[in-house]
Amino acid sequence: MTSRWQRVAMNPSWIRWLPCAHAYLTVVPVAGRFPRSAWDDVVPWDDPVWCDPGGIEDWVGRTGARQARRGEPAEREIRARYAQVLALRETRMDVFAEMCRRRGLPTPHTVTELLICLAGLGLFDLDGAAGDHWVCPHLDRDPLDVLPLSAPESDLERLAQRDDRAVQVAIAVRRLAVRARRRWPKRRTVSTTVAAVAGMAGVTPGEATEALGDLGNLAGLRTDTVDPPDSVRITVPWPEFGQRFPFSELPAPEHAI
């Protein structure tokens, strides 16, 4: 089998739910089914599933040096952010463990165990003999259709997914603003279409319209409709907007701080 490594289709909201090591399982050798052994040279099967933020002093040193060059707050603020990272990480670990408990699945500690766990959740098919299963990913499934959520938790997840889409659209708008021709000291203007923004963000045009409205309330984005139909002019507060959404893709909560 000739491998042509590619990113598998994945519902971006899984980034909030799954341990960091799931990223190893989102790059596949072929579309469709493939033997698990195809991953052996690239997936660290015995590694822990949650990434390690490192010790506080190392974190302060790395982050402080970077922020000092930009004139940003120093040690006290950095330590406060580190505490936020740990708290969010701990919460995500607890929530994922609870989802496993509700499904009767062991909480995974290694990447090998994570693959088995995700198969138990319905995000992978594992067929064949133990040791070299045939693997087929289904990471494009909606968490609302997969996770054992209560009715109130499902309502919260719908709101969280709306926030996810807003961040995806914000990332697309930031990319457009970086390339914008019209630049003023405090803003940049982007002329585009809702369909183009939706395509860049990986959402539907309706979801893009909703997200642009949300970003108007959350981040001061101004969106004006213009001719021809579907065209919009987006006024972006700059550089604040770019600094707020510097990511290349939707980040896990503790990595967004």
N, C-alpha and C positions, 0 to 999 in steps of 0.2 A: 504493500500500500504506500503510495506517495503522499506525504503530508504537505498540506498547504494551510499553515496555521492561520486562524481567523478568530475574531471575537464572535462569541455566540450571541444570538438575540436574547436580551434580558430585560425584564421589567425593571426600570431604574430604581423603583422603590425598595427593591431587595437590599440596596446598599444600607438602608436603615436597620434591617432585620438580621442580616447574616453576618457571621464572624468575618473579619478582614481577609482570612485565607481563602474565602470563596473565590477571590479574584483569580487564583491559580486555575480554577475549574471553569473559568469563563473563556479561556483560550483553547480552541479545539483543533485537531489536525485536519478534519474534514467536516463537511455538513452531514448531519445525520448520524448513524451509528458508527462506532469505532471501538477497537479493543482498548481496555483500560491500560494495557502495557504501552500504548502509544504515548502516554503521559510520563512514563517512568523516568525519562531523561530530563524532564522539565518541571515536574511537580515534586516538591519536597514532602513526601508522604508522612514523614515523622515529625514535621515541624508543628508548633502550636497553632491553634486556629485564630487566636486573638493576637494582634500585633502589640509589641511592647513599646510604650512611650518613652522608656528609659528613665534613669534616675533624675531627680529634680535638678541637681547641680549640672549635669550634662545638658539637660533641656534648657536651663537658664543660659548656659554658655553658648549653645548653638543659636537659640532664638535671640538672645541679647545682642550677639555680634551682628546678626542680620538687621535687627531693628535699630541698632545704634547708627548704622549707615544711613537709615532713612529718617533718623531723628525721632523715633517713636519711643513711647514710655519704656522704662527700664525695669529693674529687677522686681519691684513689688508687683507691678502689673503682670509681669511674666509669670510670677509664682501664682497669682490669682488665676491666670488662664490655665496653667498646669493643673490646678485643683479642679477647674471646670472639666478639663479633658478626662481626668481620672473619674470624676463623678459620672460623666456621660458614658464613658467606657463601662463602668461598673453597672450602670442601669441597663445598657444594651446586653451585657452578659446575662444579667438576671432575667430580662424579658425573654431572651432567646432560650435560656434554660427552662423557663416556664412553658414556652411553646412546645419544647421537646417533652416535658413532663405530661402535658395534656394529651399528646399523641402517643405516649407510652414509649418514647425513644430515649436511649441513653444520651446524655449531654456529651457532645464530641469534644475531645481534647487535642487530637491530631488531625491532619488533613485527610488521612485515610478514614478516620471515624467520621469526619465531616461529610465526605462523599456518601457514606452509608446513611448518615442522618438525612441528608438532602434527598436521597432516594426514598427514604421513609416518608418524607413530606410530600413526595410526588414531583420533585423538581428534576429528578433524573430517573431514567429506567436503567436497571442493572440486570442483564440477562446472561445466562450461561454459567459455566463452572466457576467455582471460587478461585480467586487468584488472578484470573484474566477475564473479567466480565466484559460483555459488550455494553457500551455506554451510549445513552442517548439523552441529551439535556432537554429540559423543558423550563428553562429559567424565564421564559417569556410569560409564564402564568402570573396572574394577578395575585398578590398576597391575600386579597380579600376572598379569593376562591380556594386558597390553599391552607391558610393558617386557622387554627381552632380558636377563633375570636368570639367573644360575647357580642351581643347587639351593640352595647355602648362602645366597646372597643372597635367594632367595625365602623361606627360613625366617626370615631377619632381617626381611624386609618384613612377614611375618605378625605377628611380635612388635611391630613398629613400628605396625602398624595397630591392634593391641590397645591400645597406648599412646594412639594417636589417639582411640580410642573412649572411653578413660578420661578424656581431657581434655574431650571433647564432653559426657560425662555430668557432669563436674565443673562445667562452665559452666552446665549446666541446674540443678544442685544449688545453685550460688551464687545464681542468680536466684531460686530458691525461698527460699533462706535470707534474702535481702534483704527478702523480703515476709513472712517468718515472724512469726507472732504470739507464739510462745514464745521469749523472748530472755533469756539470762543473760549475765553479764559475759564468760564465756569460751566460750560455745556458743550455738547456736541449734538449735531442733528443728523439723523439717519433717515433716508428715504428708501422705502422697501415695500414689500407686500406682506400681508398676514401669512400667506401660504409659504413665502420664503422663510419667515421667522419660524413657522411651524416645522418646516422641513429641517432646518438647522437644529432645532430643539428636540426633534423626535416626538412631537405631539401633534394632535389634530388642529386644523385651523380654528375650530371652536374653542379648544383648550388654550390655544395661543392668545386668542382675543380675551378670554377670561383672565389669563395670567398677566397680560399687559395691563388690564384694569387693576389687578391686585398689586402689581409693581408700582402703579401710580400712587396707591395708598401707602405702600410699604417703603418705597425707595424714591419717591419724587419723580418717577418717570412720567412724561407727558406724551400721549399718543393722539394724533389728530388724523382723521380720515381725509383723504384727498382723492382727486380724480387721477387715473381711472379707478373703477370699483376694485376693492380689495387693497388698494394702495394706502399706505400710512406714512406719516412723518413722525418719527419718534425723537423727542428731545430728551437727552440723557444728561443728568447732573454729573459733571466731571471735575475732578477725578474720583469723587466720592463713590460713584456707582461702580467704577472699575475696581476700586479697593475693596468694596463690599462683596463683589462676586468675582474673585480672581481665579476661580477654578476652571479646569478644562472639562470636567464632567461633574455630575452630582456627587458631592462628598458624603462620607459617613459623618454623623453629627459631631463626633469628637475631633474629626479632621477639618471641620469648618471653622474652628475657633482660631 
